[in-house]
Amino acid sequence: MSFDEEINSYVLKYLREKHPDQYGQWTVEDVRVQPRWKRVWTWWSALCHYREKNYFQRLEDVPDGLEAVRVIEGGECKKYVWCDGKYVYRQGITKDECRDIYGI
């Protein structure tokens, strides 16, 4: 399975679970035809929702000591690093920047 296929399947699982009325009938093909930036952003959101690959919904939910984590808050995917016993903000990507980076 390619990376894109993996992302598409994961995004579909998340959308069906999170919004069954809106996406319950969607297929992987429905996800695949969405702009790439939307699939990437939704994939990041899914990772936060399921707390996988060091992605979390809130910084308060992150256990201490992970080297680096990402949190989506305020329309930005923020990267924090563990430094001197606390998480320090390093960089972020907004939805607009995600669109500029990943395009259609």
N, CA and C atoms as a LAMMPS dump frame, in Angstrom:
ITEM: TIMESTEP
0
ITEM: NUMBER OF ATOMS
312
ITEM: BOX BOUNDS ff ff ff
-5.0000000000000000e+02 5.0000000000000000e+02
-5.0000000000000000e+02 5.0000000000000000e+02
-5.0000000000000000e+02 5.0000000000000000e+02
ITEM: ATOMS id mol type element x y z
1 1 1 N 0.852 -1.169 0
2 1 2 C 0 0 0
3 1 3 C 0.907 1.244 0
4 2 1 N 0.62 2.168 -0.896
5 2 2 C 1.404 3.398 -0.975
6 2 3 C 1.042 4.325 0.187
7 3 1 N 1.884 5.315 0.413
8 3 2 C 1.641 6.282 1.468
9 3 3 C 0.314 7.003 1.248
10 4 1 N 0.028 7.417 0.013
11 4 2 C -1.243 8.095 -0.279
12 4 3 C -2.431 7.183 0
13 5 1 N -2.328 5.92 -0.367
14 5 2 C -3.425 4.983 -0.11
15 5 3 C -3.648 4.81 1.391
16 6 1 N -2.553 4.768 2.128
17 6 2 C -2.654 4.647 3.578
18 6 3 C -3.338 5.869 4.188
19 7 1 N -2.911 7.055 3.742
20 7 2 C -3.532 8.296 4.229
21 7 3 C -5.013 8.317 3.877
22 8 1 N -5.348 8.004 2.641
23 8 2 C -6.743 8.045 2.196
24 8 3 C -7.62 7.113 3.019
25 9 1 N -7.145 5.918 3.279
26 9 2 C -7.912 4.953 4.077
27 9 3 C -8.091 5.455 5.504
28 10 1 N -7.046 6.019 6.055
29 10 2 C -7.102 6.526 7.419
30 10 3 C -8.047 7.723 7.518
31 11 1 N -7.973 8.617 6.541
32 11 2 C -8.862 9.781 6.502
33 11 3 C -10.315 9.322 6.396
34 12 1 N -10.578 8.339 5.562
35 12 2 C -11.944 7.833 5.407
36 12 3 C -12.461 7.269 6.728
37 13 1 N -11.658 6.486 7.413
38 13 2 C -12.045 5.923 8.714
39 13 3 C -12.399 7.046 9.685
40 14 1 N -11.552 8.05 9.753
41 14 2 C -11.764 9.178 10.654
42 14 3 C -13.045 9.945 10.3
43 15 1 N -13.223 10.279 9.027
44 15 2 C -14.407 11.047 8.617
45 15 3 C -15.687 10.271 8.886
46 16 1 N -15.682 8.988 8.593
47 16 2 C -16.875 8.168 8.847
48 16 3 C -17.21 8.106 10.331
49 17 1 N -16.182 8.016 11.165
50 17 2 C -16.387 7.956 12.606
51 17 3 C -16.82 9.291 13.175
52 18 1 N -16.153 10.346 12.752
53 18 2 C -16.386 11.677 13.308
54 18 3 C -17.679 12.315 12.786
55 19 1 N -17.985 12.092 11.513
56 19 2 C -19.158 12.715 10.872
57 19 3 C -19.915 11.661 10.041
58 20 1 N -20.531 10.67 10.699
59 20 2 C -21.162 9.582 9.947
60 20 3 C -22.293 10.035 9.025
61 21 1 N -23.042 11.053 9.421
62 21 2 C -24.147 11.528 8.576
63 21 3 C -23.642 12.141 7.274
64 22 1 N -22.519 12.817 7.342
65 22 2 C -21.986 13.507 6.174
66 22 3 C -21.099 12.607 5.308
67 23 1 N -20.312 11.725 5.946
68 23 2 C -19.32 10.943 5.199
69 23 3 C -19.545 9.439 5.267
70 24 1 N -20.654 8.999 5.85
71 24 2 C -20.918 7.572 6.021
72 24 3 C -20.93 6.773 4.729
73 25 1 N -21.303 7.399 3.635
74 25 2 C -21.382 6.694 2.352
75 25 3 C -20.142 6.893 1.49
76 26 1 N -19.201 7.668 1.952
77 26 2 C -17.99 7.927 1.165
78 26 3 C -17.158 6.668 0.996
79 27 1 N -16.416 6.642 -0.093
80 27 2 C -15.464 5.567 -0.366
81 27 3 C -14.056 6.165 -0.398
82 28 1 N -13.064 5.311 -0.487
83 28 2 C -11.689 5.791 -0.609
84 28 3 C -11.554 6.68 -1.844
85 29 1 N -12.277 6.362 -2.886
86 29 2 C -12.221 7.181 -4.109
87 29 3 C -12.718 8.602 -3.851
88 30 1 N -13.757 8.75 -3.026
89 30 2 C -14.248 10.09 -2.673
90 30 3 C -13.177 10.897 -1.954
91 31 1 N -12.417 10.239 -1.111
92 31 2 C -11.322 10.91 -0.408
93 31 3 C -10.204 11.232 -1.393
94 32 1 N -9.854 10.274 -2.233
95 32 2 C -8.732 10.429 -3.162
96 32 3 C -8.874 11.638 -4.067
97 33 1 N -10.086 11.988 -4.445
98 33 2 C -10.281 13.102 -5.38
99 33 3 C -10.305 14.473 -4.688
100 34 1 N -10.196 14.49 -3.376
101 34 2 C -10.118 15.754 -2.647
102 34 3 C -8.737 16.369 -2.869
103 35 1 N -8.617 17.672 -2.766
104 35 2 C -7.296 18.3 -2.906
105 35 3 C -6.314 17.705 -1.899
106 36 1 N -5.087 17.537 -2.345
107 36 2 C -4.064 16.9 -1.499
108 36 3 C -3.911 17.605 -0.152
109 37 1 N -3.925 18.932 -0.15
110 37 2 C -3.744 19.653 1.107
111 37 3 C -4.849 19.319 2.088
112 38 1 N -6.079 19.132 1.62
113 38 2 C -7.197 18.795 2.508
114 38 3 C -7.013 17.401 3.097
115 39 1 N -6.519 16.476 2.276
116 39 2 C -6.273 15.123 2.77
117 39 3 C -5.174 15.13 3.825
118 40 1 N -4.116 15.91 3.586
119 40 2 C -3.022 15.992 4.555
120 40 3 C -3.529 16.613 5.855
121 41 1 N -4.246 17.726 5.769
122 41 2 C -4.75 18.385 6.976
123 41 3 C -5.689 17.454 7.75
124 42 1 N -6.554 16.763 7.039
125 42 2 C -7.486 15.846 7.701
126 42 3 C -6.744 14.665 8.306
127 43 1 N -5.685 14.218 7.641
128 43 2 C -4.868 13.141 8.192
129 43 3 C -4.237 13.592 9.51
130 44 1 N -3.676 14.807 9.525
131 44 2 C -3.112 15.336 10.77
132 44 3 C -4.185 15.413 11.856
133 45 1 N -5.384 15.858 11.478
134 45 2 C -6.487 15.942 12.44
135 45 3 C -6.846 14.565 12.981
136 46 1 N -6.846 13.573 12.113
137 46 2 C -7.134 12.198 12.539
138 46 3 C -6.062 11.695 13.497
139 47 1 N -4.814 11.968 13.193
140 47 2 C -3.732 11.556 14.087
141 47 3 C -3.907 12.193 15.463
142 48 1 N -4.309 13.465 15.502
143 48 2 C -4.579 14.14 16.776
144 48 3 C -5.735 13.466 17.505
145 49 1 N -6.794 13.186 16.777
146 49 2 C -7.988 12.574 17.366
147 49 3 C -7.664 11.223 17.997
148 50 1 N -6.876 10.412 17.31
149 50 2 C -6.536 9.074 17.804
150 50 3 C -5.264 9.044 18.655
151 51 1 N -4.626 10.211 18.815
152 51 2 C -3.387 10.325 19.6
153 51 3 C -2.316 9.357 19.096
154 52 1 N -2.05 9.459 17.823
155 52 2 C -1.058 8.586 17.2
156 52 3 C 0.104 9.407 16.657
157 53 1 N 1.256 8.77 16.571
158 53 2 C 2.47 9.363 15.999
159 53 3 C 2.804 10.716 16.628
160 54 1 N 2.578 10.818 17.952
161 54 2 C 2.878 12.034 18.712
162 54 3 C 2.063 13.253 18.282
163 55 1 N 0.841 13.017 17.798
164 55 2 C -0.104 14.09 17.506
165 55 3 C -1.184 14.054 18.587
166 56 1 N -1.567 15.221 19.076
167 56 2 C -2.555 15.313 20.144
168 56 3 C -3.503 16.479 19.873
169 57 1 N -4.69 16.423 20.495
170 57 2 C -5.667 17.49 20.309
171 57 3 C -5.372 18.702 21.19
172 58 1 N -4.746 18.458 22.338
173 58 2 C -4.43 19.555 23.257
174 58 3 C -3.057 19.313 23.862
175 59 1 N -2.328 20.374 24.071
176 59 2 C -1.008 20.243 24.68
177 59 3 C -1.119 19.65 26.093
178 60 1 N -2.222 19.947 26.758
179 60 2 C -2.439 19.433 28.117
180 60 3 C -2.538 17.909 28.145
181 61 1 N -2.853 17.284 27.01
182 61 2 C -3.004 15.827 26.936
183 61 3 C -1.684 15.101 26.675
184 62 1 N -0.644 15.852 26.374
185 62 2 C 0.634 15.258 25.986
186 62 3 C 1.401 14.824 27.231
187 63 1 N 1.852 13.573 27.265
188 63 2 C 2.677 13.167 28.407
189 63 3 C 4.035 13.867 28.364
190 64 1 N 4.583 14.111 29.523
191 64 2 C 5.896 14.764 29.605
192 64 3 C 6.979 13.901 28.968
193 65 1 N 7.951 14.58 28.356
194 65 2 C 9.166 13.93 27.918
195 65 3 C 9.239 13.444 26.494
196 66 1 N 8.148 13.538 25.722
197 66 2 C 8.248 13.144 24.314
198 66 3 C 9.133 14.163 23.602
199 67 1 N 9.996 13.689 22.746
200 67 2 C 10.963 14.581 22.097
201 67 3 C 10.296 15.716 21.327
202 68 1 N 9.293 15.374 20.525
203 68 2 C 8.565 16.37 19.738
204 68 3 C 7.129 15.904 19.568
205 69 1 N 6.207 16.855 19.598
206 69 2 C 4.791 16.542 19.432
207 69 3 C 4.154 17.599 18.537
208 70 1 N 2.991 17.251 18.013
209 70 2 C 2.215 18.209 17.218
210 70 3 C 0.802 18.277 17.786
211 71 1 N 0.277 19.488 17.778
212 71 2 C -1.059 19.755 18.29
213 71 3 C -1.747 20.69 17.31
214 72 1 N -2.983 20.361 16.921
215 72 2 C -3.747 21.284 16.082
216 72 3 C -4.644 22.095 16.996
217 73 1 N -4.405 23.395 16.991
218 73 2 C -5.22 24.305 17.783
219 73 3 C -5.252 25.657 17.092
220 74 1 N -6.402 26.266 17.139
221 74 2 C -6.539 27.588 16.536
222 74 3 C -6.242 27.61 15.044
223 75 1 N -6.569 26.525 14.339
224 75 2 C -6.349 26.487 12.895
225 75 3 C -4.897 26.348 12.481
226 76 1 N -4.066 25.882 13.415
227 76 2 C -2.644 25.737 13.125
228 76 3 C -2.153 24.394 13.678
229 77 1 N -1.366 23.702 12.894
230 77 2 C -0.706 22.48 13.352
231 77 3 C 0.633 22.916 13.937
232 78 1 N 0.709 22.872 15.281
233 78 2 C 1.867 23.413 15.982
234 78 3 C 2.808 22.294 16.419
235 79 1 N 4.087 22.538 16.236
236 79 2 C 5.107 21.594 16.692
237 79 3 C 5.732 22.132 17.977
238 80 1 N 5.787 21.254 18.981
239 80 2 C 6.435 21.572 20.246
240 80 3 C 7.553 20.569 20.478
241 81 1 N 8.615 21.012 21.115
242 81 2 C 9.719 20.129 21.488
243 81 3 C 9.909 20.189 22.998
244 82 1 N 10.371 19.078 23.562
245 82 2 C 10.625 19.003 24.993
246 82 3 C 11.971 19.654 25.286
247 83 1 N 11.964 20.65 26.147
248 83 2 C 13.193 21.391 26.439
249 83 3 C 13.145 21.877 27.894
250 84 1 N 14.122 21.508 28.663
251 84 2 C 14.225 21.946 30.067
252 84 3 C 12.953 21.664 30.869
253 85 1 N 12.39 20.472 30.67
254 85 2 C 11.246 20.047 31.474
255 85 3 C 9.895 20.587 31.064
256 86 1 N 9.804 21.142 29.844
257 86 2 C 8.5 21.627 29.37
258 86 3 C 8.489 21.615 27.84
259 87 1 N 7.292 21.737 27.29
260 87 2 C 7.155 21.802 25.837
261 87 3 C 7.273 23.246 25.377
262 88 1 N 8.093 23.432 24.364
263 88 2 C 8.354 24.762 23.825
264 88 3 C 7.902 24.781 22.364
265 89 1 N 7.126 25.79 22.002
266 89 2 C 6.649 25.946 20.63
267 89 3 C 7.837 26.196 19.697
268 90 1 N 7.873 25.46 18.563
269 90 2 C 8.967 25.642 17.61
270 90 3 C 8.481 26.19 16.269
271 91 1 N 7.384 25.661 15.772
272 91 2 C 6.886 26.126 14.471
273 91 3 C 5.461 25.658 14.298
274 92 1 N 4.796 26.236 13.324
275 92 2 C 3.431 25.846 13.036
276 92 3 C 3.125 25.98 11.556
277 93 1 N 2.077 25.283 11.145
278 93 2 C 1.606 25.359 9.765
279 93 3 C 0.107 25.62 9.82
280 94 1 N -0.33 26.708 9.228
281 94 2 C -1.759 27.01 9.155
282 94 3 C -2.369 26.239 7.986
283 95 1 N -3.689 26.244 7.918
284 95 2 C -4.364 25.596 6.784
285 95 3 C -3.94 26.244 5.466
286 96 1 N -3.837 27.568 5.46
287 96 2 C -3.421 28.262 4.237
288 96 3 C -2.011 27.844 3.824
289 97 1 N -1.109 27.731 4.791
290 97 2 C 0.254 27.293 4.484
291 97 3 C 0.271 25.842 4.015
292 98 1 N -0.578 25.017 4.617
293 98 2 C -0.7 23.623 4.181
294 98 3 C -1.14 23.577 2.714
295 99 1 N -2.097 24.419 2.369
296 99 2 C -2.569 24.492 0.976
297 99 3 C -1.429 24.94 0.059
298 100 1 N -0.635 25.93 0.505
299 100 2 C 0.489 26.396 -0.307
300 100 3 C 1.565 25.315 -0.48
301 101 1 N 1.788 24.539 0.555
302 101 2 C 2.815 23.498 0.527
303 101 3 C 2.367 22.291 -0.283
304 102 1 N 1.154 21.796 -0.017
305 102 2 C 0.714 20.533 -0.62
306 102 3 C -0.152 20.706 -1.853
307 103 1 N -0.659 21.896 -2.086
308 103 2 C -1.422 22.164 -3.307
309 103 3 C -2.607 21.233 -3.506
310 104 1 N -3.008 21.147 -4.755
311 104 2 C -4.202 20.353 -5.067
312 104 3 C -3.885 18.915 -5.394
